[in-house]
Amino acid sequence: MKRRAILFASGAWLFTAPIGSLAQAPSSPRRIAVLLPGTQSGFRSRFEAFRSELKNLGHIEGRDILIEERWAEDKTERLASLAAELVALNPQVILTATSAGVAACKKATSTIPTVFATAGNPVEQGFVASLRHPGGNITGIMVHLALAAKIVEVTREALPQVQRLAILVHESDPVHKLILELLVPAAQRFKIEPVVVRVNRAEEIARAFDEIAEQKANALYLPNVAFSVSHSTQLIDRSLKARLPLLSEHHGTTVAGGLLSYGTWREENYRRAAALVDKILRGAKPAEIPVEQPERFELVVNLKTAKAIGVTISPVTMLRATKVIE
């Protein structure tokens, strides 16, 4: 079966100086602060991608760098205090992710360089002045919130029988409002009725699936926010038991048992974020480092899951799939 990658043009390719061009090693390790909104287990593969790339770029933990981690464990209200705690350590650079994480760091400091591995619409949210010229102490790798609308289009093509699409919303994550503004009209445009199901804590997931069943939704979309990543295992397990097609923007969700995903590889975002941190440690200023955009979008289909829950993926979608899990 023919596969084809789905490529989108972006700005300049990532540039990193040769390892040999590093300035003379400092007398003491430089501190990198990491503020992530989710759980350690949920974000582990992304964080390890960041650490691994730093090592590839010549930064050895304990010798050249020290990494200070703080995890909000899906409690968005903790981000402000954790950001202030990290700023008090006076790190050379901060890594964060999601709009909530960037907002917390922006409030905590206007001088310490900050790199985001993921953030939607950074200009519109006031994190940077422009993508090419951020202009402050923040830069990073953006994600396209419009992918939420694209998922609806992919769902209509892949599963023409879907009539009601459940959308699991983590209310305390501020980006959910932006996602709904895009997703709800898109669903209506493709003659799919959106069913918004709201949660605040992991303990509410069981109740959410009961609500999805009561509303007779026949597919579930997981926005790519910290809550969905942190609790992906539970969400996947429950969707399989309910024989409910699970759609997302994260390939890892589909590999683990979701039905279909369309989006970028988030681990790649964290590797690219490590390269931006590397630039800053070499002396570059965030104000002069353009915000990078995704370069590759992939459509992943899990045929094993399709068979398990008794659904058929349209032939057109199968032809367009970048990767098929069988």
Contacts in CASP RR format, 6 or more apart in sequence:
PFRMAT RR
TARGET T0000
AUTHOR 0000-0000-0000
METHOD contacts of the structure
MODEL  1
MKRRAILFASGAWLFTAPIGSLAQAPSSPRRIAVLLPGTQSGFRSRFEAF
RSELKNLGHIEGRDILIEERWAEDKTERLASLAAELVALNPQVILTATSA
GVAACKKATSTIPTVFATAGNPVEQGFVASLRHPGGNITGIMVHLALAAK
IVEVTREALPQVQRLAILVHESDPVHKLILELLVPAAQRFKIEPVVVRVN
RAEEIARAFDEIAEQKANALYLPNVAFSVSHSTQLIDRSLKARLPLLSEH
HGTTVAGGLLSYGTWREENYRRAAALVDKILRGAKPAEIPVEQPERFELV
VNLKTAKAIGVTISPVTMLRATKVIE
1 318 0 8 1.000
1 319 0 8 1.000
1 324 0 8 1.000
2 319 0 8 1.000
3 321 0 8 1.000
3 322 0 8 1.000
3 323 0 8 1.000
3 324 0 8 1.000
4 320 0 8 1.000
4 322 0 8 1.000
5 296 0 8 1.000
5 298 0 8 1.000
5 322 0 8 1.000
6 296 0 8 1.000
6 297 0 8 1.000
6 298 0 8 1.000
6 299 0 8 1.000
6 320 0 8 1.000
6 322 0 8 1.000
7 295 0 8 1.000
7 296 0 8 1.000
7 297 0 8 1.000
8 294 0 8 1.000
8 295 0 8 1.000
8 296 0 8 1.000
8 297 0 8 1.000
9 295 0 8 1.000
10 292 0 8 1.000
10 293 0 8 1.000
10 294 0 8 1.000
10 295 0 8 1.000
11 290 0 8 1.000
11 292 0 8 1.000
11 293 0 8 1.000
12 290 0 8 1.000
13 295 0 8 1.000
14 272 0 8 1.000
14 275 0 8 1.000
14 292 0 8 1.000
16 57 0 8 1.000
16 275 0 8 1.000
16 278 0 8 1.000
16 279 0 8 1.000
17 279 0 8 1.000
17 282 0 8 1.000
19 57 0 8 1.000
19 58 0 8 1.000
21 282 0 8 1.000
22 58 0 8 1.000
22 282 0 8 1.000
23 282 0 8 1.000
25 63 0 8 1.000
25 64 0 8 1.000
26 64 0 8 1.000
29 61 0 8 1.000
29 62 0 8 1.000
29 63 0 8 1.000
29 64 0 8 1.000
29 65 0 8 1.000
29 66 0 8 1.000
30 64 0 8 1.000
30 65 0 8 1.000
30 66 0 8 1.000
30 91 0 8 1.000
30 92 0 8 1.000
30 281 0 8 1.000
31 65 0 8 1.000
31 66 0 8 1.000
31 67 0 8 1.000
31 68 0 8 1.000
31 89 0 8 1.000
31 90 0 8 1.000
31 91 0 8 1.000
31 92 0 8 1.000
32 54 0 8 1.000
32 65 0 8 1.000
32 66 0 8 1.000
32 67 0 8 1.000
32 68 0 8 1.000
32 91 0 8 1.000
32 92 0 8 1.000
32 93 0 8 1.000
32 94 0 8 1.000
32 95 0 8 1.000
32 277 0 8 1.000
33 67 0 8 1.000
33 68 0 8 1.000
33 70 0 8 1.000
33 86 0 8 1.000
33 87 0 8 1.000
33 89 0 8 1.000
33 91 0 8 1.000
33 93 0 8 1.000
33 94 0 8 1.000
33 95 0 8 1.000
33 112 0 8 1.000
34 47 0 8 1.000
34 50 0 8 1.000
34 67 0 8 1.000
34 68 0 8 1.000
34 69 0 8 1.000
34 70 0 8 1.000
34 94 0 8 1.000
34 95 0 8 1.000
34 96 0 8 1.000
35 70 0 8 1.000
35 72 0 8 1.000
35 79 0 8 1.000
35 82 0 8 1.000
35 83 0 8 1.000
35 86 0 8 1.000
35 94 0 8 1.000
35 95 0 8 1.000
35 96 0 8 1.000
35 101 0 8 1.000
35 104 0 8 1.000
35 105 0 8 1.000
36 43 0 8 1.000
36 47 0 8 1.000
36 69 0 8 1.000
36 70 0 8 1.000
36 71 0 8 1.000
36 72 0 8 1.000
36 96 0 8 1.000
36 97 0 8 1.000
36 226 0 8 1.000
37 72 0 8 1.000
37 74 0 8 1.000
37 76 0 8 1.000
37 79 0 8 1.000
37 97 0 8 1.000
37 98 0 8 1.000
37 100 0 8 1.000
37 101 0 8 1.000
37 173 0 8 1.000
37 226 0 8 1.000
38 71 0 8 1.000
38 72 0 8 1.000
38 73 0 8 1.000
38 74 0 8 1.000
38 226 0 8 1.000
38 227 0 8 1.000
38 229 0 8 1.000
38 230 0 8 1.000
39 71 0 8 1.000
39 73 0 8 1.000
39 74 0 8 1.000
39 230 0 8 1.000
39 231 0 8 1.000
40 47 0 8 1.000
40 71 0 8 1.000
41 230 0 8 1.000
42 229 0 8 1.000
42 230 0 8 1.000
42 232 0 8 1.000
43 71 0 8 1.000
43 97 0 8 1.000
43 226 0 8 1.000
43 229 0 8 1.000
43 230 0 8 1.000
45 267 0 8 1.000
46 97 0 8 1.000
46 117 0 8 1.000
46 266 0 8 1.000
46 267 0 8 1.000
46 269 0 8 1.000
46 270 0 8 1.000
47 69 0 8 1.000
47 270 0 8 1.000
49 267 0 8 1.000
49 268 0 8 1.000
49 270 0 8 1.000
49 271 0 8 1.000
49 274 0 8 1.000
50 95 0 8 1.000
50 117 0 8 1.000
50 270 0 8 1.000
50 271 0 8 1.000
50 273 0 8 1.000
50 274 0 8 1.000
51 61 0 8 1.000
51 67 0 8 1.000
51 274 0 8 1.000
52 271 0 8 1.000
53 270 0 8 1.000
53 271 0 8 1.000
53 274 0 8 1.000
53 275 0 8 1.000
54 61 0 8 1.000
54 65 0 8 1.000
54 274 0 8 1.000
54 277 0 8 1.000
54 278 0 8 1.000
55 61 0 8 1.000
57 274 0 8 1.000
57 275 0 8 1.000
57 278 0 8 1.000
58 64 0 8 1.000
59 65 0 8 1.000
59 278 0 8 1.000
59 281 0 8 1.000
61 67 0 8 1.000
65 281 0 8 1.000
68 86 0 8 1.000
68 89 0 8 1.000
68 91 0 8 1.000
70 82 0 8 1.000
70 83 0 8 1.000
70 85 0 8 1.000
70 86 0 8 1.000
72 78 0 8 1.000
72 79 0 8 1.000
72 82 0 8 1.000
72 101 0 8 1.000
72 226 0 8 1.000
73 230 0 8 1.000
74 170 0 8 1.000
74 201 0 8 1.000
74 202 0 8 1.000
74 226 0 8 1.000
74 227 0 8 1.000
74 230 0 8 1.000
74 231 0 8 1.000
75 172 0 8 1.000
76 100 0 8 1.000
76 172 0 8 1.000
76 173 0 8 1.000
76 174 0 8 1.000
77 172 0 8 1.000
79 100 0 8 1.000
79 101 0 8 1.000
79 103 0 8 1.000
79 104 0 8 1.000
80 104 0 8 1.000
80 107 0 8 1.000
80 108 0 8 1.000
82 104 0 8 1.000
83 94 0 8 1.000
83 96 0 8 1.000
83 101 0 8 1.000
83 104 0 8 1.000
83 105 0 8 1.000
83 107 0 8 1.000
83 108 0 8 1.000
83 109 0 8 1.000
84 108 0 8 1.000
86 94 0 8 1.000
86 108 0 8 1.000
87 94 0 8 1.000
87 105 0 8 1.000
87 108 0 8 1.000
87 109 0 8 1.000
87 112 0 8 1.000
90 112 0 8 1.000
91 112 0 8 1.000
92 112 0 8 1.000
92 113 0 8 1.000
92 280 0 8 1.000
92 281 0 8 1.000
93 112 0 8 1.000
93 113 0 8 1.000
93 114 0 8 1.000
93 115 0 8 1.000
93 277 0 8 1.000
93 280 0 8 1.000
93 281 0 8 1.000
94 105 0 8 1.000
94 109 0 8 1.000
94 112 0 8 1.000
94 113 0 8 1.000
94 114 0 8 1.000
94 115 0 8 1.000
95 114 0 8 1.000
95 115 0 8 1.000
95 116 0 8 1.000
95 117 0 8 1.000
95 273 0 8 1.000
95 277 0 8 1.000
96 102 0 8 1.000
96 104 0 8 1.000
96 105 0 8 1.000
96 114 0 8 1.000
96 115 0 8 1.000
96 116 0 8 1.000
96 117 0 8 1.000
97 116 0 8 1.000
97 117 0 8 1.000
97 118 0 8 1.000
97 119 0 8 1.000
97 226 0 8 1.000
97 270 0 8 1.000
98 116 0 8 1.000
98 118 0 8 1.000
98 119 0 8 1.000
98 173 0 8 1.000
98 175 0 8 1.000
98 225 0 8 1.000
98 226 0 8 1.000
99 119 0 8 1.000
99 120 0 8 1.000
99 121 0 8 1.000
99 125 0 8 1.000
99 127 0 8 1.000
99 173 0 8 1.000
99 174 0 8 1.000
99 175 0 8 1.000
99 178 0 8 1.000
100 173 0 8 1.000
100 174 0 8 1.000
100 175 0 8 1.000
100 226 0 8 1.000
101 116 0 8 1.000
102 114 0 8 1.000
102 116 0 8 1.000
102 119 0 8 1.000
102 122 0 8 1.000
102 125 0 8 1.000
102 127 0 8 1.000
102 138 0 8 1.000
103 125 0 8 1.000
103 127 0 8 1.000
103 174 0 8 1.000
105 114 0 8 1.000
105 138 0 8 1.000
106 114 0 8 1.000
106 127 0 8 1.000
106 138 0 8 1.000
109 137 0 8 1.000
110 136 0 8 1.000
110 137 0 8 1.000
111 137 0 8 1.000
112 137 0 8 1.000
113 137 0 8 1.000
113 138 0 8 1.000
113 280 0 8 1.000
113 285 0 8 1.000
113 286 0 8 1.000
114 137 0 8 1.000
114 138 0 8 1.000
114 139 0 8 1.000
114 286 0 8 1.000
115 138 0 8 1.000
115 139 0 8 1.000
115 140 0 8 1.000
115 273 0 8 1.000
115 276 0 8 1.000
115 277 0 8 1.000
115 280 0 8 1.000
115 286 0 8 1.000
116 122 0 8 1.000
116 127 0 8 1.000
116 138 0 8 1.000
116 139 0 8 1.000
116 140 0 8 1.000
116 141 0 8 1.000
116 142 0 8 1.000
116 273 0 8 1.000
117 140 0 8 1.000
117 141 0 8 1.000
117 266 0 8 1.000
117 269 0 8 1.000
117 270 0 8 1.000
117 272 0 8 1.000
117 273 0 8 1.000
118 141 0 8 1.000
118 142 0 8 1.000
118 143 0 8 1.000
118 266 0 8 1.000
118 269 0 8 1.000
119 125 0 8 1.000
119 127 0 8 1.000
119 140 0 8 1.000
119 141 0 8 1.000
119 142 0 8 1.000
119 143 0 8 1.000
120 142 0 8 1.000
120 143 0 8 1.000
120 144 0 8 1.000
120 145 0 8 1.000
120 175 0 8 1.000
120 178 0 8 1.000
121 142 0 8 1.000
121 145 0 8 1.000
121 178 0 8 1.000
122 128 0 8 1.000
122 131 0 8 1.000
122 138 0 8 1.000
122 140 0 8 1.000
122 142 0 8 1.000
122 291 0 8 1.000
123 129 0 8 1.000
123 130 0 8 1.000
123 131 0 8 1.000
127 138 0 8 1.000
128 134 0 8 1.000
128 135 0 8 1.000
128 136 0 8 1.000
128 138 0 8 1.000
128 139 0 8 1.000
128 291 0 8 1.000
129 135 0 8 1.000
129 136 0 8 1.000
131 142 0 8 1.000
131 290 0 8 1.000
131 291 0 8 1.000
131 293 0 8 1.000
132 290 0 8 1.000
132 291 0 8 1.000
133 287 0 8 1.000
133 288 0 8 1.000
133 290 0 8 1.000
134 286 0 8 1.000
134 287 0 8 1.000
134 288 0 8 1.000
134 289 0 8 1.000
134 290 0 8 1.000
134 291 0 8 1.000
135 286 0 8 1.000
135 287 0 8 1.000
135 288 0 8 1.000
136 286 0 8 1.000
136 287 0 8 1.000
137 286 0 8 1.000
137 287 0 8 1.000
138 286 0 8 1.000
139 276 0 8 1.000
139 286 0 8 1.000
139 287 0 8 1.000
139 289 0 8 1.000
139 290 0 8 1.000
139 291 0 8 1.000
140 273 0 8 1.000
140 276 0 8 1.000
140 289 0 8 1.000
140 291 0 8 1.000
140 292 0 8 1.000
141 269 0 8 1.000
141 272 0 8 1.000
141 273 0 8 1.000
141 276 0 8 1.000
141 291 0 8 1.000
141 292 0 8 1.000
141 293 0 8 1.000
141 294 0 8 1.000
142 291 0 8 1.000
142 292 0 8 1.000
142 293 0 8 1.000
142 294 0 8 1.000
143 224 0 8 1.000
143 264 0 8 1.000
143 269 0 8 1.000
143 294 0 8 1.000
144 293 0 8 1.000
144 294 0 8 1.000
145 175 0 8 1.000
145 178 0 8 1.000
145 179 0 8 1.000
145 182 0 8 1.000
146 182 0 8 1.000
147 224 0 8 1.000
147 249 0 8 1.000
147 262 0 8 1.000
147 263 0 8 1.000
147 297 0 8 1.000
148 179 0 8 1.000
148 182 0 8 1.000
148 183 0 8 1.000
148 186 0 8 1.000
148 221 0 8 1.000
148 223 0 8 1.000
148 249 0 8 1.000
149 182 0 8 1.000
149 183 0 8 1.000
149 185 0 8 1.000
149 186 0 8 1.000
150 262 0 8 1.000
151 183 0 8 1.000
151 221 0 8 1.000
151 247 0 8 1.000
151 248 0 8 1.000
151 249 0 8 1.000
151 262 0 8 1.000
152 165 0 8 1.000
152 183 0 8 1.000
152 186 0 8 1.000
152 187 0 8 1.000
152 189 0 8 1.000
152 190 0 8 1.000
152 192 0 8 1.000
152 221 0 8 1.000
153 186 0 8 1.000
153 190 0 8 1.000
154 247 0 8 1.000
154 260 0 8 1.000
154 262 0 8 1.000
154 299 0 8 1.000
154 317 0 8 1.000
155 162 0 8 1.000
155 165 0 8 1.000
155 190 0 8 1.000
155 192 0 8 1.000
155 219 0 8 1.000
155 221 0 8 1.000
155 247 0 8 1.000
155 260 0 8 1.000
156 162 0 8 1.000
156 190 0 8 1.000
156 191 0 8 1.000
156 192 0 8 1.000
157 314 0 8 1.000
157 316 0 8 1.000
157 317 0 8 1.000
158 260 0 8 1.000
158 301 0 8 1.000
158 313 0 8 1.000
158 314 0 8 1.000
158 317 0 8 1.000
159 219 0 8 1.000
159 245 0 8 1.000
159 311 0 8 1.000
159 313 0 8 1.000
159 314 0 8 1.000
160 314 0 8 1.000
161 218 0 8 1.000
161 311 0 8 1.000
162 192 0 8 1.000
162 218 0 8 1.000
162 219 0 8 1.000
162 245 0 8 1.000
163 192 0 8 1.000
163 193 0 8 1.000
163 218 0 8 1.000
164 192 0 8 1.000
164 193 0 8 1.000
164 194 0 8 1.000
164 195 0 8 1.000
164 215 0 8 1.000
164 216 0 8 1.000
164 217 0 8 1.000
164 218 0 8 1.000
164 219 0 8 1.000
165 187 0 8 1.000
165 192 0 8 1.000
165 193 0 8 1.000
165 194 0 8 1.000
165 195 0 8 1.000
165 217 0 8 1.000
165 219 0 8 1.000
165 220 0 8 1.000
165 221 0 8 1.000
166 195 0 8 1.000
166 196 0 8 1.000
166 197 0 8 1.000
166 212 0 8 1.000
166 215 0 8 1.000
166 217 0 8 1.000
166 219 0 8 1.000
166 220 0 8 1.000
166 221 0 8 1.000
166 244 0 8 1.000
167 180 0 8 1.000
167 183 0 8 1.000
167 184 0 8 1.000
167 194 0 8 1.000
167 195 0 8 1.000
167 196 0 8 1.000
167 197 0 8 1.000
167 220 0 8 1.000
167 221 0 8 1.000
167 223 0 8 1.000
168 197 0 8 1.000
168 199 0 8 1.000
168 208 0 8 1.000
168 220 0 8 1.000
168 221 0 8 1.000
168 222 0 8 1.000
168 223 0 8 1.000
168 228 0 8 1.000
168 235 0 8 1.000
169 176 0 8 1.000
169 179 0 8 1.000
169 180 0 8 1.000
169 196 0 8 1.000
169 197 0 8 1.000
169 198 0 8 1.000
169 199 0 8 1.000
169 223 0 8 1.000
170 176 0 8 1.000
170 199 0 8 1.000
170 200 0 8 1.000
170 223 0 8 1.000
170 225 0 8 1.000
170 226 0 8 1.000
170 227 0 8 1.000
170 228 0 8 1.000
171 198 0 8 1.000
171 199 0 8 1.000
171 200 0 8 1.000
172 200 0 8 1.000
173 225 0 8 1.000
173 226 0 8 1.000
173 227 0 8 1.000
175 223 0 8 1.000
175 225 0 8 1.000
176 223 0 8 1.000
176 225 0 8 1.000
179 223 0 8 1.000
179 225 0 8 1.000
180 196 0 8 1.000
183 194 0 8 1.000
183 221 0 8 1.000
183 223 0 8 1.000
184 194 0 8 1.000
184 196 0 8 1.000
187 193 0 8 1.000
187 194 0 8 1.000
188 194 0 8 1.000
195 212 0 8 1.000
195 215 0 8 1.000
195 217 0 8 1.000
197 208 0 8 1.000
197 211 0 8 1.000
197 212 0 8 1.000
197 215 0 8 1.000
198 208 0 8 1.000
199 205 0 8 1.000
199 207 0 8 1.000
199 208 0 8 1.000
199 227 0 8 1.000
202 230 0 8 1.000
202 231 0 8 1.000
202 234 0 8 1.000
205 231 0 8 1.000
205 234 0 8 1.000
205 235 0 8 1.000
205 238 0 8 1.000
206 238 0 8 1.000
209 238 0 8 1.000
209 239 0 8 1.000
209 242 0 8 1.000
212 220 0 8 1.000
212 242 0 8 1.000
212 244 0 8 1.000
213 242 0 8 1.000
217 244 0 8 1.000
218 244 0 8 1.000
218 245 0 8 1.000
219 244 0 8 1.000
219 245 0 8 1.000
219 246 0 8 1.000
219 247 0 8 1.000
220 239 0 8 1.000
220 244 0 8 1.000
220 245 0 8 1.000
220 246 0 8 1.000
220 247 0 8 1.000
221 247 0 8 1.000
221 248 0 8 1.000
222 228 0 8 1.000
222 232 0 8 1.000
222 235 0 8 1.000
222 246 0 8 1.000
222 247 0 8 1.000
222 248 0 8 1.000
222 250 0 8 1.000
222 253 0 8 1.000
223 248 0 8 1.000
223 249 0 8 1.000
224 248 0 8 1.000
224 249 0 8 1.000
224 250 0 8 1.000
224 266 0 8 1.000
228 235 0 8 1.000
228 248 0 8 1.000
228 250 0 8 1.000
228 253 0 8 1.000
229 250 0 8 1.000
232 250 0 8 1.000
232 252 0 8 1.000
232 253 0 8 1.000
232 256 0 8 1.000
233 256 0 8 1.000
235 246 0 8 1.000
236 246 0 8 1.000
236 253 0 8 1.000
236 256 0 8 1.000
236 257 0 8 1.000
236 258 0 8 1.000
239 245 0 8 1.000
239 246 0 8 1.000
239 258 0 8 1.000
240 246 0 8 1.000
240 257 0 8 1.000
240 258 0 8 1.000
240 305 0 8 1.000
240 308 0 8 1.000
240 309 0 8 1.000
243 308 0 8 1.000
243 309 0 8 1.000
243 310 0 8 1.000
244 309 0 8 1.000
245 259 0 8 1.000
245 260 0 8 1.000
245 309 0 8 1.000
245 311 0 8 1.000
246 253 0 8 1.000
246 257 0 8 1.000
246 258 0 8 1.000
246 259 0 8 1.000
246 260 0 8 1.000
246 305 0 8 1.000
247 258 0 8 1.000
247 259 0 8 1.000
247 260 0 8 1.000
247 261 0 8 1.000
248 254 0 8 1.000
248 258 0 8 1.000
248 260 0 8 1.000
248 261 0 8 1.000
249 261 0 8 1.000
249 262 0 8 1.000
249 263 0 8 1.000
249 264 0 8 1.000
250 261 0 8 1.000
250 263 0 8 1.000
250 266 0 8 1.000
251 261 0 8 1.000
251 263 0 8 1.000
251 265 0 8 1.000
251 298 0 8 1.000
251 300 0 8 1.000
251 323 0 8 1.000
252 261 0 8 1.000
252 300 0 8 1.000
253 261 0 8 1.000
254 260 0 8 1.000
254 261 0 8 1.000
254 300 0 8 1.000
254 301 0 8 1.000
254 302 0 8 1.000
254 305 0 8 1.000
254 325 0 8 1.000
255 300 0 8 1.000
255 302 0 8 1.000
255 325 0 8 1.000
257 302 0 8 1.000
257 304 0 8 1.000
257 305 0 8 1.000
258 302 0 8 1.000
258 305 0 8 1.000
259 301 0 8 1.000
259 302 0 8 1.000
259 305 0 8 1.000
259 306 0 8 1.000
259 309 0 8 1.000
259 311 0 8 1.000
260 299 0 8 1.000
260 300 0 8 1.000
260 301 0 8 1.000
260 302 0 8 1.000
260 313 0 8 1.000
260 317 0 8 1.000
261 298 0 8 1.000
261 299 0 8 1.000
261 300 0 8 1.000
262 297 0 8 1.000
262 298 0 8 1.000
262 299 0 8 1.000
262 300 0 8 1.000
263 294 0 8 1.000
263 297 0 8 1.000
263 298 0 8 1.000
263 299 0 8 1.000
264 294 0 8 1.000
264 296 0 8 1.000
264 297 0 8 1.000
264 298 0 8 1.000
265 296 0 8 1.000
265 298 0 8 1.000
268 296 0 8 1.000
269 294 0 8 1.000
272 292 0 8 1.000
276 289 0 8 1.000
276 292 0 8 1.000
279 289 0 8 1.000
280 286 0 8 1.000
280 289 0 8 1.000
298 322 0 8 1.000
298 323 0 8 1.000
299 317 0 8 1.000
299 320 0 8 1.000
299 321 0 8 1.000
299 322 0 8 1.000
299 323 0 8 1.000
300 321 0 8 1.000
300 322 0 8 1.000
300 323 0 8 1.000
300 324 0 8 1.000
300 325 0 8 1.000
301 313 0 8 1.000
301 317 0 8 1.000
301 318 0 8 1.000
301 321 0 8 1.000
301 323 0 8 1.000
301 324 0 8 1.000
301 325 0 8 1.000
302 324 0 8 1.000
302 325 0 8 1.000
303 313 0 8 1.000
303 324 0 8 1.000
303 325 0 8 1.000
303 326 0 8 1.000
304 325 0 8 1.000
304 326 0 8 1.000
305 325 0 8 1.000
306 312 0 8 1.000
306 313 0 8 1.000
318 324 0 8 1.000
END
